[in-house]
Amino acid sequence: MRRMPGPAVLLLCLLGILLIFAAVGPDSIYSIFHERSDFRHFYIGAKIVNSGDLYDVDHVLATQNKLFGATTRSEFPTRLPFYYVFLSPLAWLPFKVGQWLWLAGMIMAIMAFVWLTAGLGRTRMVIACCWSCPLVFSLPVAQDIALVLLILAAASWAVYVRRNWWLAGLFFSLCLIKFNLILLFPLLIIGKAKWRLAAGFMVGATSLMAISFLVEGWDWPREYLAEVFDPLVSPGLASMPNIHGLMFNFQQPVVLEYLLSLAVVGLVWWVIRNRSFGVSAAVTLMGSLLLSQHAYLTDCAILIPALLTLIRPNNGKLVRYCALLLLLPVPYVVTFFRQSGSGLAVILLVLLVAIALDSRTRRALTMPRERVSRSPALLP
């Protein structure tokens, strides 16, 4: 791919984007952007943050009715308060202007992400982004997964360019904007003994929580937990590409979900203890997505750098084939039309098991104390 001429790369990227838009349908894209955009709950949160009622049901419904002339529980603020503080300048703008600026900002975040992940190959990365149905689809949906990718890339840059684990942890703390996608990263820190990374993360997380309590008072965690566990705030459980959605679709008991979740944690820990940091970080992202109770198709975009790490020749064939399949639009388009994330969840589970089995014969690749090099990797 490094030898591909620029025009060929451009055509390949445009082909991927056009295929995704054609598969989803221009009418669906238009309807989602103008009528069901997730930017609404970002805008509402930016409007009412610092009021002390960010997660108050009546206050949010009244704000929705005032801004949009209708109310829905699926458009409630679901991020932590500090994030809406950062977004508060959007509240000064008319909704339509803010929405277009948000779209431009997410496109710029993707471009910065590609630039910072040079270690994985910029040509390969830009093609993967343009062929990623979750990432391309996140733009009309107005999701913020592009920001999470940019944060991960900044953390990688802090280590592989600046050689600074503490700064990487500080950057990584910003992933708390979608903390449900990094649930298992404490295992990575402990398993690889990256204590400076942990220190930077704790400093950043403490600062962000301090901002949250400063603007919303001491009672917001109770209201927040009540909101995020409200089924009306998280519709479309069947379409979630995680264990929770998988068990819902197959009508399995909760105990089986718990057992399967524990198995995922065990597999992730095994890989962390026996593989390089890049592969370990990849399975940590996969495991976190599988365990998340609130994840949708667009959240799968966070796997792009992980999947590019796993298609390298030092991984087994089954690992490479599953990773390649998840880099293509097909499984996500099927998920979109069937409104079921079970297929994606199964592929992710198969990939995780394949990596764990592959790790049994590749333990020599893991060093007790890995030295930071400039070789490509998913994360520090």
Contacts in CASP RR format, 6 or more apart in sequence:
PFRMAT RR
TARGET T0000
AUTHOR 0000-0000-0000
METHOD contacts of the structure
MODEL  1
MRRMPGPAVLLLCLLGILLIFAAVGPDSIYSIFHERSDFRHFYIGAKIVN
SGDLYDVDHVLATQNKLFGATTRSEFPTRLPFYYVFLSPLAWLPFKVGQW
LWLAGMIMAIMAFVWLTAGLGRTRMVIACCWSCPLVFSLPVAQDIALVLL
ILAAASWAVYVRRNWWLAGLFFSLCLIKFNLILLFPLLIIGKAKWRLAAG
FMVGATSLMAISFLVEGWDWPREYLAEVFDPLVSPGLASMPNIHGLMFNF
QQPVVLEYLLSLAVVGLVWWVIRNRSFGVSAAVTLMGSLLLSQHAYLTDC
AILIPALLTLIRPNNGKLVRYCALLLLLPVPYVVTFFRQSGSGLAVILLV
LLVAIALDSRTRRALTMPRERVSRSPALLP
1 9 0 8 1.000
1 121 0 8 1.000
1 123 0 8 1.000
1 124 0 8 1.000
1 127 0 8 1.000
2 121 0 8 1.000
2 123 0 8 1.000
4 12 0 8 1.000
4 123 0 8 1.000
9 123 0 8 1.000
9 126 0 8 1.000
9 127 0 8 1.000
12 127 0 8 1.000
12 130 0 8 1.000
13 126 0 8 1.000
13 127 0 8 1.000
13 130 0 8 1.000
13 131 0 8 1.000
14 130 0 8 1.000
16 130 0 8 1.000
16 131 0 8 1.000
16 136 0 8 1.000
16 329 0 8 1.000
17 130 0 8 1.000
17 136 0 8 1.000
19 131 0 8 1.000
19 329 0 8 1.000
20 131 0 8 1.000
20 133 0 8 1.000
20 136 0 8 1.000
20 137 0 8 1.000
20 329 0 8 1.000
20 333 0 8 1.000
21 29 0 8 1.000
21 136 0 8 1.000
23 133 0 8 1.000
23 329 0 8 1.000
23 333 0 8 1.000
23 336 0 8 1.000
24 133 0 8 1.000
24 137 0 8 1.000
24 333 0 8 1.000
24 336 0 8 1.000
29 140 0 8 1.000
32 140 0 8 1.000
32 141 0 8 1.000
33 99 0 8 1.000
33 140 0 8 1.000
33 141 0 8 1.000
33 142 0 8 1.000
36 141 0 8 1.000
37 99 0 8 1.000
37 140 0 8 1.000
37 141 0 8 1.000
37 142 0 8 1.000
38 75 0 8 1.000
38 141 0 8 1.000
38 142 0 8 1.000
38 143 0 8 1.000
39 98 0 8 1.000
39 99 0 8 1.000
39 102 0 8 1.000
39 142 0 8 1.000
40 64 0 8 1.000
40 67 0 8 1.000
40 68 0 8 1.000
40 75 0 8 1.000
40 95 0 8 1.000
41 75 0 8 1.000
41 76 0 8 1.000
41 77 0 8 1.000
41 78 0 8 1.000
42 77 0 8 1.000
42 79 0 8 1.000
42 84 0 8 1.000
42 87 0 8 1.000
42 90 0 8 1.000
42 102 0 8 1.000
42 142 0 8 1.000
42 144 0 8 1.000
43 67 0 8 1.000
43 90 0 8 1.000
43 91 0 8 1.000
43 95 0 8 1.000
43 98 0 8 1.000
43 99 0 8 1.000
44 60 0 8 1.000
44 63 0 8 1.000
44 64 0 8 1.000
44 67 0 8 1.000
44 75 0 8 1.000
44 76 0 8 1.000
44 77 0 8 1.000
45 54 0 8 1.000
45 77 0 8 1.000
45 84 0 8 1.000
45 87 0 8 1.000
45 91 0 8 1.000
46 84 0 8 1.000
46 87 0 8 1.000
46 88 0 8 1.000
46 89 0 8 1.000
46 90 0 8 1.000
46 91 0 8 1.000
47 63 0 8 1.000
47 67 0 8 1.000
47 91 0 8 1.000
48 54 0 8 1.000
48 59 0 8 1.000
48 60 0 8 1.000
48 63 0 8 1.000
48 77 0 8 1.000
49 81 0 8 1.000
49 84 0 8 1.000
49 85 0 8 1.000
49 87 0 8 1.000
49 88 0 8 1.000
49 215 0 8 1.000
49 216 0 8 1.000
50 85 0 8 1.000
50 88 0 8 1.000
50 215 0 8 1.000
50 216 0 8 1.000
51 59 0 8 1.000
52 215 0 8 1.000
52 216 0 8 1.000
52 217 0 8 1.000
52 220 0 8 1.000
53 59 0 8 1.000
53 60 0 8 1.000
54 60 0 8 1.000
54 77 0 8 1.000
54 81 0 8 1.000
54 84 0 8 1.000
54 216 0 8 1.000
54 220 0 8 1.000
54 223 0 8 1.000
55 76 0 8 1.000
55 77 0 8 1.000
55 220 0 8 1.000
55 223 0 8 1.000
55 224 0 8 1.000
55 226 0 8 1.000
55 227 0 8 1.000
56 223 0 8 1.000
57 76 0 8 1.000
57 227 0 8 1.000
60 76 0 8 1.000
60 77 0 8 1.000
61 71 0 8 1.000
64 70 0 8 1.000
64 71 0 8 1.000
64 72 0 8 1.000
64 75 0 8 1.000
65 71 0 8 1.000
67 95 0 8 1.000
73 230 0 8 1.000
73 232 0 8 1.000
73 233 0 8 1.000
74 232 0 8 1.000
74 233 0 8 1.000
74 234 0 8 1.000
74 235 0 8 1.000
76 227 0 8 1.000
76 233 0 8 1.000
77 84 0 8 1.000
77 227 0 8 1.000
78 227 0 8 1.000
78 228 0 8 1.000
78 233 0 8 1.000
78 294 0 8 1.000
79 177 0 8 1.000
79 178 0 8 1.000
80 176 0 8 1.000
80 177 0 8 1.000
80 179 0 8 1.000
80 208 0 8 1.000
80 212 0 8 1.000
80 224 0 8 1.000
81 211 0 8 1.000
81 212 0 8 1.000
81 213 0 8 1.000
81 215 0 8 1.000
81 216 0 8 1.000
81 220 0 8 1.000
82 176 0 8 1.000
82 208 0 8 1.000
82 209 0 8 1.000
82 211 0 8 1.000
82 212 0 8 1.000
82 215 0 8 1.000
83 177 0 8 1.000
85 211 0 8 1.000
85 212 0 8 1.000
85 215 0 8 1.000
90 98 0 8 1.000
90 101 0 8 1.000
90 102 0 8 1.000
93 101 0 8 1.000
99 142 0 8 1.000
102 142 0 8 1.000
103 139 0 8 1.000
103 142 0 8 1.000
105 146 0 8 1.000
106 138 0 8 1.000
106 139 0 8 1.000
106 142 0 8 1.000
106 143 0 8 1.000
106 144 0 8 1.000
106 146 0 8 1.000
106 147 0 8 1.000
107 139 0 8 1.000
107 146 0 8 1.000
109 146 0 8 1.000
109 147 0 8 1.000
109 149 0 8 1.000
109 150 0 8 1.000
110 129 0 8 1.000
110 135 0 8 1.000
110 146 0 8 1.000
110 149 0 8 1.000
110 150 0 8 1.000
112 150 0 8 1.000
112 153 0 8 1.000
113 125 0 8 1.000
113 129 0 8 1.000
113 146 0 8 1.000
113 149 0 8 1.000
113 150 0 8 1.000
113 152 0 8 1.000
113 153 0 8 1.000
114 122 0 8 1.000
114 125 0 8 1.000
114 126 0 8 1.000
114 129 0 8 1.000
115 122 0 8 1.000
116 150 0 8 1.000
116 153 0 8 1.000
116 154 0 8 1.000
116 156 0 8 1.000
116 157 0 8 1.000
117 125 0 8 1.000
117 153 0 8 1.000
117 156 0 8 1.000
117 305 0 8 1.000
119 160 0 8 1.000
119 374 0 8 1.000
119 375 0 8 1.000
119 376 0 8 1.000
119 377 0 8 1.000
120 305 0 8 1.000
120 308 0 8 1.000
120 309 0 8 1.000
120 376 0 8 1.000
120 377 0 8 1.000
120 378 0 8 1.000
121 376 0 8 1.000
124 308 0 8 1.000
125 304 0 8 1.000
125 305 0 8 1.000
125 308 0 8 1.000
128 304 0 8 1.000
128 307 0 8 1.000
128 308 0 8 1.000
128 327 0 8 1.000
129 135 0 8 1.000
129 136 0 8 1.000
129 304 0 8 1.000
130 136 0 8 1.000
131 327 0 8 1.000
131 328 0 8 1.000
131 329 0 8 1.000
132 301 0 8 1.000
132 304 0 8 1.000
132 327 0 8 1.000
132 329 0 8 1.000
133 297 0 8 1.000
133 329 0 8 1.000
133 332 0 8 1.000
133 333 0 8 1.000
133 336 0 8 1.000
134 145 0 8 1.000
134 297 0 8 1.000
134 298 0 8 1.000
134 299 0 8 1.000
134 300 0 8 1.000
134 301 0 8 1.000
134 332 0 8 1.000
135 145 0 8 1.000
135 146 0 8 1.000
135 149 0 8 1.000
135 298 0 8 1.000
135 301 0 8 1.000
135 304 0 8 1.000
137 297 0 8 1.000
137 298 0 8 1.000
137 332 0 8 1.000
137 336 0 8 1.000
138 144 0 8 1.000
138 145 0 8 1.000
138 146 0 8 1.000
138 298 0 8 1.000
138 301 0 8 1.000
139 146 0 8 1.000
141 298 0 8 1.000
143 298 0 8 1.000
143 299 0 8 1.000
144 177 0 8 1.000
144 178 0 8 1.000
145 178 0 8 1.000
145 298 0 8 1.000
145 299 0 8 1.000
145 301 0 8 1.000
145 302 0 8 1.000
146 301 0 8 1.000
147 177 0 8 1.000
148 175 0 8 1.000
148 177 0 8 1.000
148 178 0 8 1.000
148 181 0 8 1.000
148 302 0 8 1.000
149 301 0 8 1.000
149 302 0 8 1.000
149 304 0 8 1.000
149 305 0 8 1.000
151 171 0 8 1.000
151 172 0 8 1.000
151 174 0 8 1.000
151 175 0 8 1.000
151 177 0 8 1.000
152 172 0 8 1.000
152 175 0 8 1.000
152 302 0 8 1.000
152 305 0 8 1.000
152 378 0 8 1.000
152 379 0 8 1.000
153 305 0 8 1.000
154 171 0 8 1.000
155 168 0 8 1.000
155 169 0 8 1.000
155 171 0 8 1.000
155 172 0 8 1.000
155 379 0 8 1.000
155 380 0 8 1.000
156 168 0 8 1.000
156 377 0 8 1.000
156 378 0 8 1.000
156 379 0 8 1.000
156 380 0 8 1.000
158 164 0 8 1.000
158 165 0 8 1.000
158 167 0 8 1.000
158 168 0 8 1.000
158 169 0 8 1.000
158 170 0 8 1.000
158 171 0 8 1.000
158 380 0 8 1.000
159 165 0 8 1.000
159 168 0 8 1.000
159 372 0 8 1.000
159 379 0 8 1.000
159 380 0 8 1.000
160 372 0 8 1.000
160 373 0 8 1.000
160 374 0 8 1.000
160 377 0 8 1.000
160 380 0 8 1.000
163 372 0 8 1.000
165 194 0 8 1.000
165 196 0 8 1.000
165 197 0 8 1.000
165 200 0 8 1.000
165 380 0 8 1.000
166 196 0 8 1.000
166 197 0 8 1.000
166 199 0 8 1.000
166 200 0 8 1.000
167 200 0 8 1.000
168 197 0 8 1.000
168 200 0 8 1.000
168 380 0 8 1.000
169 196 0 8 1.000
169 197 0 8 1.000
169 198 0 8 1.000
169 199 0 8 1.000
169 200 0 8 1.000
169 201 0 8 1.000
169 204 0 8 1.000
170 200 0 8 1.000
170 201 0 8 1.000
170 203 0 8 1.000
170 204 0 8 1.000
172 182 0 8 1.000
172 185 0 8 1.000
172 197 0 8 1.000
172 200 0 8 1.000
172 201 0 8 1.000
173 200 0 8 1.000
173 201 0 8 1.000
173 202 0 8 1.000
173 203 0 8 1.000
173 204 0 8 1.000
173 205 0 8 1.000
173 207 0 8 1.000
173 208 0 8 1.000
174 204 0 8 1.000
174 208 0 8 1.000
175 181 0 8 1.000
175 182 0 8 1.000
176 182 0 8 1.000
176 205 0 8 1.000
176 208 0 8 1.000
178 299 0 8 1.000
180 288 0 8 1.000
180 292 0 8 1.000
180 293 0 8 1.000
180 294 0 8 1.000
180 295 0 8 1.000
181 285 0 8 1.000
181 288 0 8 1.000
181 289 0 8 1.000
181 292 0 8 1.000
181 295 0 8 1.000
181 299 0 8 1.000
181 302 0 8 1.000
182 284 0 8 1.000
182 285 0 8 1.000
182 288 0 8 1.000
183 287 0 8 1.000
183 288 0 8 1.000
183 291 0 8 1.000
183 292 0 8 1.000
184 265 0 8 1.000
184 268 0 8 1.000
184 284 0 8 1.000
184 287 0 8 1.000
184 288 0 8 1.000
184 291 0 8 1.000
185 284 0 8 1.000
185 288 0 8 1.000
187 265 0 8 1.000
187 268 0 8 1.000
187 269 0 8 1.000
187 272 0 8 1.000
187 284 0 8 1.000
188 194 0 8 1.000
188 272 0 8 1.000
188 280 0 8 1.000
188 281 0 8 1.000
188 284 0 8 1.000
189 195 0 8 1.000
189 197 0 8 1.000
189 198 0 8 1.000
189 201 0 8 1.000
191 269 0 8 1.000
191 272 0 8 1.000
191 273 0 8 1.000
192 272 0 8 1.000
192 277 0 8 1.000
192 280 0 8 1.000
192 370 0 8 1.000
193 369 0 8 1.000
194 380 0 8 1.000
197 380 0 8 1.000
212 220 0 8 1.000
213 220 0 8 1.000
227 233 0 8 1.000
228 234 0 8 1.000
228 294 0 8 1.000
231 237 0 8 1.000
234 293 0 8 1.000
234 294 0 8 1.000
236 339 0 8 1.000
237 244 0 8 1.000
237 245 0 8 1.000
237 248 0 8 1.000
238 245 0 8 1.000
238 248 0 8 1.000
238 249 0 8 1.000
238 339 0 8 1.000
238 340 0 8 1.000
238 341 0 8 1.000
238 342 0 8 1.000
239 245 0 8 1.000
239 296 0 8 1.000
239 297 0 8 1.000
239 335 0 8 1.000
239 339 0 8 1.000
239 340 0 8 1.000
239 341 0 8 1.000
240 248 0 8 1.000
240 294 0 8 1.000
240 295 0 8 1.000
240 296 0 8 1.000
240 341 0 8 1.000
241 289 0 8 1.000
241 295 0 8 1.000
241 296 0 8 1.000
241 297 0 8 1.000
241 299 0 8 1.000
241 300 0 8 1.000
241 335 0 8 1.000
241 341 0 8 1.000
241 343 0 8 1.000
241 344 0 8 1.000
241 345 0 8 1.000
241 348 0 8 1.000
242 289 0 8 1.000
242 290 0 8 1.000
242 291 0 8 1.000
242 292 0 8 1.000
242 293 0 8 1.000
242 295 0 8 1.000
242 345 0 8 1.000
243 257 0 8 1.000
243 260 0 8 1.000
243 261 0 8 1.000
243 264 0 8 1.000
243 290 0 8 1.000
243 291 0 8 1.000
243 345 0 8 1.000
244 257 0 8 1.000
244 292 0 8 1.000
244 293 0 8 1.000
245 341 0 8 1.000
245 342 0 8 1.000
245 345 0 8 1.000
246 341 0 8 1.000
246 342 0 8 1.000
246 345 0 8 1.000
246 346 0 8 1.000
247 253 0 8 1.000
247 254 0 8 1.000
247 256 0 8 1.000
247 257 0 8 1.000
247 260 0 8 1.000
249 340 0 8 1.000
249 341 0 8 1.000
249 342 0 8 1.000
250 342 0 8 1.000
261 290 0 8 1.000
261 291 0 8 1.000
264 287 0 8 1.000
264 290 0 8 1.000
264 291 0 8 1.000
264 349 0 8 1.000
264 352 0 8 1.000
265 287 0 8 1.000
265 291 0 8 1.000
267 283 0 8 1.000
267 352 0 8 1.000
267 353 0 8 1.000
267 355 0 8 1.000
267 356 0 8 1.000
268 283 0 8 1.000
268 284 0 8 1.000
268 286 0 8 1.000
268 287 0 8 1.000
268 352 0 8 1.000
270 356 0 8 1.000
270 359 0 8 1.000
271 279 0 8 1.000
271 280 0 8 1.000
271 283 0 8 1.000
271 355 0 8 1.000
271 356 0 8 1.000
271 359 0 8 1.000
272 280 0 8 1.000
272 283 0 8 1.000
272 284 0 8 1.000
273 366 0 8 1.000
274 359 0 8 1.000
274 360 0 8 1.000
274 362 0 8 1.000
274 363 0 8 1.000
274 366 0 8 1.000
275 283 0 8 1.000
275 355 0 8 1.000
275 359 0 8 1.000
275 362 0 8 1.000
275 365 0 8 1.000
275 366 0 8 1.000
276 365 0 8 1.000
276 366 0 8 1.000
276 370 0 8 1.000
276 377 0 8 1.000
277 370 0 8 1.000
277 377 0 8 1.000
277 378 0 8 1.000
277 379 0 8 1.000
277 380 0 8 1.000
278 309 0 8 1.000
278 377 0 8 1.000
278 378 0 8 1.000
278 379 0 8 1.000
279 309 0 8 1.000
279 310 0 8 1.000
279 315 0 8 1.000
279 355 0 8 1.000
279 359 0 8 1.000
279 378 0 8 1.000
281 306 0 8 1.000
281 309 0 8 1.000
281 377 0 8 1.000
281 378 0 8 1.000
281 379 0 8 1.000
282 305 0 8 1.000
282 306 0 8 1.000
282 307 0 8 1.000
282 309 0 8 1.000
282 310 0 8 1.000
282 355 0 8 1.000
282 378 0 8 1.000
283 306 0 8 1.000
283 352 0 8 1.000
283 355 0 8 1.000
285 302 0 8 1.000
285 303 0 8 1.000
285 306 0 8 1.000
285 378 0 8 1.000
286 303 0 8 1.000
286 306 0 8 1.000
286 348 0 8 1.000
286 351 0 8 1.000
286 352 0 8 1.000
287 348 0 8 1.000
287 352 0 8 1.000
289 295 0 8 1.000
289 299 0 8 1.000
289 300 0 8 1.000
289 302 0 8 1.000
289 303 0 8 1.000
289 348 0 8 1.000
290 345 0 8 1.000
290 348 0 8 1.000
290 349 0 8 1.000
290 352 0 8 1.000
292 299 0 8 1.000
297 332 0 8 1.000
297 335 0 8 1.000
297 336 0 8 1.000
297 341 0 8 1.000
297 344 0 8 1.000
300 326 0 8 1.000
300 332 0 8 1.000
300 344 0 8 1.000
303 326 0 8 1.000
304 327 0 8 1.000
305 378 0 8 1.000
305 379 0 8 1.000
306 378 0 8 1.000
307 323 0 8 1.000
307 324 0 8 1.000
307 326 0 8 1.000
307 327 0 8 1.000
308 323 0 8 1.000
308 327 0 8 1.000
308 378 0 8 1.000
309 376 0 8 1.000
309 377 0 8 1.000
309 378 0 8 1.000
310 319 0 8 1.000
310 320 0 8 1.000
310 322 0 8 1.000
310 323 0 8 1.000
310 351 0 8 1.000
310 355 0 8 1.000
311 320 0 8 1.000
311 323 0 8 1.000
311 324 0 8 1.000
311 327 0 8 1.000
312 320 0 8 1.000
313 320 0 8 1.000
314 362 0 8 1.000
314 365 0 8 1.000
315 323 0 8 1.000
315 355 0 8 1.000
315 358 0 8 1.000
316 354 0 8 1.000
316 358 0 8 1.000
318 350 0 8 1.000
318 354 0 8 1.000
318 358 0 8 1.000
319 351 0 8 1.000
319 354 0 8 1.000
319 355 0 8 1.000
319 358 0 8 1.000
322 347 0 8 1.000
322 350 0 8 1.000
322 351 0 8 1.000
322 354 0 8 1.000
323 351 0 8 1.000
325 331 0 8 1.000
325 347 0 8 1.000
326 344 0 8 1.000
326 347 0 8 1.000
326 348 0 8 1.000
326 351 0 8 1.000
331 343 0 8 1.000
331 344 0 8 1.000
331 347 0 8 1.000
332 344 0 8 1.000
334 343 0 8 1.000
335 341 0 8 1.000
335 343 0 8 1.000
335 344 0 8 1.000
372 380 0 8 1.000
END
